[in-house]
Amino acid sequence: MNGFIRLGRSHAGPGAVWCLAIAMSLTATAAAQTSIFSFQKTPNPNAHGNTLNAVAALSTSDAWAVGFKNDNNLNGARTLTQHWDGAKWSTVPSPNPGSTPACDGFNTGNVLTGVATVATDDIWAVGYAFSCTTFFLKPMVQHWDGVKWSVVRTPKLNTNENALFNGVVALAANDIYAVGSQPAKNGAVLTLIEHWNGTAWSVVSSPNANRTGNVLNSVSANSPTDIWAVGFQTAPGIEERTLALHFDGNKWSVVPTPNVVHGGNLDQNILTSLVAVAPNDVTAMGFTVANLTELTMALHWDGVSWTVVPTPNMSSDAGSFNTLRGVTAVNGSDLYAVGFFANSSTNGEQLTLILHFDGSAWSIIPSPGKGVAQQLNGAFTLRGTTDVWVAGAASAIGTQQGTGLLQVPGTLMLFTSGG
């Protein structure tokens, strides 16, 4: 579905480029001993860094994970696609449309943020690319035909500067949606939704909550006439607020959503991911920021309205971070949300965070850690099973002070067949 790469707030304006967000955790050693999740070994083809943002599967022996190669500053980044054949993960070559000879490998970027599966020979990945010739983000779509990955053309936008995809969902071979954001000619940030009809991608008319800032981070569907996309909205002088759009088969519309924190222009309510289980059972996850403290957040759709659902945090002390990046469902009473956290006890290092919903409440469950710092970015459940994959990155060096980004990240894949 998605591998949330937050268009991180630099408060530089609506057209600003976004970067990976931060968060952290505590010691992973004891937690790893009792976690229902275990590590699956994944390759690291680039000595400078490798990150997985999203994962999806067709069967227990056919799964895909996507992300990027290189460190987290994204300059020189190359797409990363890895495949699980039931026995091992392997890296599969994928194109990099943002790379040009003129750039000489620098000031370019190619990042995959989401992946969706239709069939063994029909896999879709989305993200963005940029090069030294423009320095602007452009939406990127790639397709696996059973033999190779190739770039698929997307329509030209009103202005193709700093537009990107954050998530993708596949309902059928001729019914696929990708979501993200695009700038307007006046510099505002607007929602971006594109649709694949089996032949070509086209821009779908999508509403915005305001005229200044609207970003979609994730998309999930119950059926072709019941699709949800979530993210956030922002405007000068106000806090960032939750954003949810719904498609009823005819048109997309904004659906009101609550906000946990409000009152200051530094307050944030960000939805990063969602999973639709039934028309009256949709869950969106994310985080809030108030007083420089970042806490987990969950919203639930019951068929009538969105409401806030309490979620735990590793720490709610001032200055602590608790971030959720992905969510997946075995069923309506068995959900997992993943991310990472940090507080004073972690010395600024990010550590894995997994929440579980048992039908009544969310709780923190033990999660294994690898290296000095790590982050979980996306999760996926194989339909009809209790098999859950979680994709992310880990660093043996730690977290870069000042930015909160992992230093020389390595791929991280967790798996459970149910607890």
Stockholm file with secondary structure:
# STOCKHOLM 1.0

chainA/1-419         MNGFIRLGRSHAGPGAVWCLAIAMSLTATAAAQTSIFSFQKTPNPNAHGNTLNAVAALSTSDAWAVGFKNDNNLNGARTLTQHWDGAKWSTVPSPNPGSTPACDGFNTGNVLTGVATVATDDIWAVGYAFSCTTFFLKPMVQHWDGVKWSVVRTPKLNTNENALFNGVVALAANDIYAVGSQPAKNGAVLTLIEHWNGTAWSVVSSPNANRTGNVLNSVSANSPTDIWAVGFQTAPGIEERTLALHFDGNKWSVVPTPNVVHGGNLDQNILTSLVAVAPNDVTAMGFTVANLTELTMALHWDGVSWTVVPTPNMSSDAGSFNTLRGVTAVNGSDLYAVGFFANSSTNGEQLTLILHFDGSAWSIIPSPGKGVAQQLNGAFTLRGTTDVWVAGAASAIGTQQGTGLLQVPGTLMLFTSGG
#=GR chainA/1-419 SS CBCCCCCCCCSSCTTCCCCCCCCCCCCCHHHHHHCSCEECCCCCCCTTCEEEEEEEEEETTEEEEEEEESCTTCTTCEEEEEEECSSCEEEECCCCTTCCGGGTTSSCEEEEEEEEEEETTEEEEEEEEECTTTCCCEEEEEEECSSCEEECCCCCCSCCTTCEEEEEEEEETTEEEEEEEEECTTSCEEEEEEEECSSCEEEECCCCSSSSEEEEEEEEEEETTEEEEEEEEECTTSCBEEEEEEECSSCEEECCCCCSCCSSTTCEEEEEEEEEEETTEEEEEEEEEETTEEEEEEEEECSSCEEEECCCCSCCSTTCEEEEEEEEEEETTEEEEEEEEECGGGTTCCEEEEEEECSSCEEEECCCCCSSEEEEEEEEECTTSCCEEEEEEEESSEECTTTCCEESCEEEEEEESCC
#=GC SS_cons         CBCCCCCCCCSSCTTCCCCCCCCCCCCCHHHHHHCSCEECCCCCCCTTCEEEEEEEEEETTEEEEEEEESCTTCTTCEEEEEEECSSCEEEECCCCTTCCGGGTTSSCEEEEEEEEEEETTEEEEEEEEECTTTCCCEEEEEEECSSCEEECCCCCCSCCTTCEEEEEEEEETTEEEEEEEEECTTSCEEEEEEEECSSCEEEECCCCSSSSEEEEEEEEEEETTEEEEEEEEECTTSCBEEEEEEECSSCEEECCCCCSCCSSTTCEEEEEEEEEEETTEEEEEEEEEETTEEEEEEEEECSSCEEEECCCCSCCSTTCEEEEEEEEEEETTEEEEEEEEECGGGTTCCEEEEEEECSSCEEEECCCCCSSEEEEEEEEECTTSCCEEEEEEEESSEECTTTCCEESCEEEEEEESCC
//
